[in-house]
């Protein structure tokens, strides 16, 4: 079962909570840090979720729409 929420976009719309960021819109992501003396390393920082583009929700699929009624 997909978690859903209601948002206002001129009318109330039912959407699914993003599974990638759990609805926060941001994730901890790995980024390369260039260091020519020591070969570089991997750092982490908050970034927009690539699954929902930072919105925290996504559109429902047809099956989810039918299940929500």
C-alpha positions, -999 to 999 in steps of 0.1 A, spaced: 0 0 0 14 34 -10 12 63 14 -8 91 0 -14 128 9 -36 156 -3 -21 188 -18 -38 220 -29 -31 229 -66 -62 251 -72 -82 220 -60 -74 191 -37 -54 164 -54 -44 130 -40 -7 122 -46 17 95 -35 44 102 -10 78 98 -26 95 65 -15 130 79 -22 129 107 3 98 98 24 81 130 15 109 154 26 120 163 -9 157 161 -1 181 132 3 217 127 15 236 122 -17 273 113 -24 294 137 -44 330 135 -55 354 159 -40 384 167 -62 417 167 -45 447 164 -69 472 159 -41 455 130 -24 433 115 -52 400 129 -41 373 114 -19 335 111 -16 316 136 4 279 138 13 254 166 14 217 173 11 203 175 -24 169 175 -41 155 140 -45 159 129 -81 127 107 -79 103 136 -71 125 166 -82 124 179 -46 86 180 -43 82 152 -18 54 135 -38 47 119 -72 16 113 -93 -5 82 -86 -3 53 -110 -36 40 -125 -36 11 -101 -31 34 -71 -59 57 -83 -83 28 -85 -74 16 -51 -79 51 -35 -113 54 -51 
